């Protein structure tokens, strides 16, 4: 530390570091992306977008995917260094995962998240971190980063200046738990968000960075700003007067790394007495520690993974995992018996603007695959040679339908099965500056299927003998009319480089559908609270009062499942105790299944602002046809804790319902064909002191 000059120290706090050759410190660029594969750096395996990975509800699979991503990252990094390149997107510090809560389906970047539930998000986010960072005793494989801290989920157009004002109960109950889980699980970095939260810029927030992150949670890694967020402190939030004040405030409150160039003004800040050089030293120590953990200053021979071959990148085994993950992500929302398809259907029409669209495989923050298998290609590859297969675009993605004749309808009448592939791509939803067809800077104004697509589908229904709807996109799409008149409905998200083959695997029954929704799907935009309102009232399965079109956690399979009675290890539970919950899952159908068994808690209704239900655990169970299996959950009394109006965890004595089910509790899941949930009551008998209610 003593051998750095002040300008050299300051440069190390920017995302683009110059080499300090006399100290043996190489140039390095901290800005790297790995949302669902190594991003923006040439060839890589493209896995399903994160919302699709969330739909797998599979911790083990997510960690396997992240392990492959970090393998490819190491291979690409060392190849770049060997060639003398150390630029952006070629490093080992990845600004992944995005664990913001997908509170509103209009948010364009919700596709980057694991969904709307804090427990599911925390569990899958932690699995991603473990796969990215590895388990070596001395070195990090790559450095993961939990983002965007905190309370950040649109609107995109206002992200540089809005002030999120969640009730303290919602802050503690919904927006922070996943971050706490990743911090306590060892994530190396945390990224501050653009916006303010409760009046403070997130990258210069005493509440978030000092009191919560480093204080209450004991975070010891480094904090990085979102890109350009330090400039927002003075330019949009108007908390400071200029760049020097913004840089000094952010470093003083613990933001170590500036994605951007505002920290160059720390030279001015030191000269004017706005910050002491010792505070810059504190930030630099944290950043150097991450570089040491990654082996960036060590001889290659000492660092595991330094000889990882580039032959693994986009290799057959990695693509096989991408195909497997994509198949597990597909959610079957309706099936009147048309699926699975026979091996040799006589004739099939594939229609729709996203059927042969490579963009729908990618989502955002993607790498470049050497081969992108579109949904139409995957079906064509799997169909028997004797099957007549026809493809027509049918309608535009958005905008008006062309006047005149549309040959798609007549073609549908001539074929036994019509597969309509409709929905969204990353031009309609995404990040500010990226979703070029979004009228509001990346978000959606309405969550319904684009009007031109819905009108096309209605007309197609009049001609199609059997109509299967395949939805693409990274968020909830309200299709209540289509659900009624289509024979089957599937959600395939943005499924990655092997998406077409994965869809074919599920359509033809080579793989049974096992995806579960990581979000609720409302019936209409009118059912949503105002987008700018960060209160959770009326949002997600936990607080919405209006029954959804498709519930959180819902997804059908090709077999008939049932749950036996739920039995509890005890009818009472004291603080510090544990509760065993058991049920028997039975597969009485003809197909093997993967079923995600979900465990929810419903608190006493007298608790103020009580959630309708809260997910507390889940297990993905493989069950052969005709077999049964016992499923057990082991819950701590802490799982029953509630959050009061002041944002404090309390233990409210009373009767709690424990529910084991195939989807979030509610009548809609049963109406859609999910097995009936089972439940039992337990009495929480001991309340802690303080603000507890009895």
VENRA-V640681 format. One record per residue. D_LAST is the distance of its C-alpha to the last C-alpha in whole Angstrom. Layout:
D_LAST, D_LAST
This chain:
55, 58, 61, 59, 61, 58, 59, 59, 55, 54, 56, 54, 51, 52, 52, 55, 57, 60, 62, 62, 65, 66, 63, 63, 60, 61, 60, 57, 55, 51, 51, 50, 48, 47, 45, 46, 49, 51, 52, 55, 57, 59, 59, 56, 54, 52, 49, 47, 45, 41, 40, 42, 41, 37, 38, 39, 36, 38, 37, 40, 42, 41, 42, 45, 46, 45, 47, 50, 49, 49, 52, 54, 53, 55, 58, 58, 57, 60, 63, 62, 62, 66, 67, 66, 64, 60, 59, 56, 54, 56, 54, 51, 48, 46, 44, 42, 39, 38, 34, 33, 31, 33, 31, 34, 37, 39, 39, 43, 41, 39, 41, 41, 37, 35, 34, 30, 28, 27, 26, 30, 31, 30, 31, 35, 35, 35, 37, 40, 39, 40, 43, 44, 44, 45, 45, 48, 47, 49, 49, 47, 49, 48, 45, 42, 40, 37, 37, 37, 34, 32, 31, 35, 36, 38, 40, 43, 45, 43, 41, 43, 42, 39, 36, 33, 30, 26, 23, 22, 19, 22, 24, 21, 20, 24, 27, 26, 25, 29, 30, 28, 29, 32, 33, 31, 33, 36, 38, 40, 40, 38, 39, 38, 38, 41, 38, 36, 32, 31, 34, 35, 38, 36, 39, 39, 35, 34, 30, 31, 34, 33, 30, 28, 31, 33, 30, 27, 29, 32, 34, 38, 40, 42, 41, 43, 43, 44, 47, 48, 45, 46, 49, 46, 44, 47, 49, 46, 43, 45, 43, 46, 50, 52, 52, 52, 49, 47, 48, 47, 44, 43, 44, 43, 39, 40, 42, 44, 47, 48, 49, 51, 54, 52, 52, 55, 55, 53, 57, 57, 53, 54, 58, 56, 53, 50, 49, 50, 52, 50, 47, 49, 50, 46, 46, 49, 48, 45, 48, 50, 48, 47, 51, 51, 49, 51, 54, 55, 57, 58, 61, 61, 62, 59, 56, 55, 56, 59, 61, 59, 62, 62, 63, 59, 58, 58, 59, 59, 56, 54, 55, 54, 51, 50, 51, 49, 46, 47, 47, 44, 43, 44, 42, 43, 42, 44, 47, 49, 51, 53, 52, 53, 56, 59, 61, 64, 63, 66, 66, 63, 62, 60, 59, 57, 57, 55, 57, 59, 58, 57, 55, 52, 52, 51, 48, 48, 49, 51, 54, 57, 58, 62, 61, 59, 58, 58, 56, 59, 61, 59, 59, 63, 63, 61, 63, 66, 69, 70, 67, 68, 66, 66, 64, 64, 62, 61, 60, 59, 56, 55, 57, 60, 62, 65, 68, 70, 70, 67, 68, 65, 64, 68, 67, 64, 65, 68, 65, 63, 60, 59, 56, 55, 54, 52, 49, 49, 51, 50, 52, 50, 46, 46, 46, 48, 51, 51, 51, 54, 54, 50, 51, 48, 48, 47, 44, 44, 44, 43, 42, 44, 47, 50, 52, 55, 54, 52, 55, 57, 55, 55, 59, 59, 57, 60, 62, 60, 60, 57, 55, 53, 51, 50, 48, 48, 46, 43, 40, 39, 42, 41, 44, 43, 47, 48, 45, 47, 50, 50, 51, 49, 47, 46, 44, 46, 45, 48, 49, 51, 54, 54, 52, 55, 56, 52, 52, 55, 53, 50, 53, 55, 53, 54, 50, 47, 45, 41, 40, 37, 36, 34, 33, 33, 36, 35, 38, 39, 39, 38, 35, 34, 32, 35, 36, 35, 32, 30, 26, 25, 24, 27, 28, 28, 26, 23, 23, 26, 26, 30, 31, 33, 37, 36, 32, 31, 32, 35, 38, 40, 43, 46, 45, 43, 39, 37, 33, 33, 29, 27, 26, 23, 24, 20, 18, 15, 15, 14, 14, 18, 18, 20, 21, 24, 25, 28, 30, 34, 36, 39, 42, 44, 46, 50, 49, 47, 44, 41, 38, 35, 32, 29, 25, 22, 18, 17, 13, 11, 13, 10, 10, 13, 16, 15, 18, 20, 20, 21, 24, 23, 26, 29, 33, 36, 38, 42, 42, 46, 47, 46, 44, 41, 38, 35, 32, 30, 27, 25, 22, 20, 16, 17, 18, 14, 13, 13, 14, 13, 16, 17, 18, 16, 15, 11, 9, 6, 5, 7, 11, 13, 17, 20, 23, 26, 29, 32, 31, 27, 26, 27, 30, 33, 33, 34, 37, 38, 39, 36, 35, 32, 29, 27, 23, 21, 17, 15, 12, 10, 9, 9, 7, 10, 10, 11, 10, 7, 4, 0
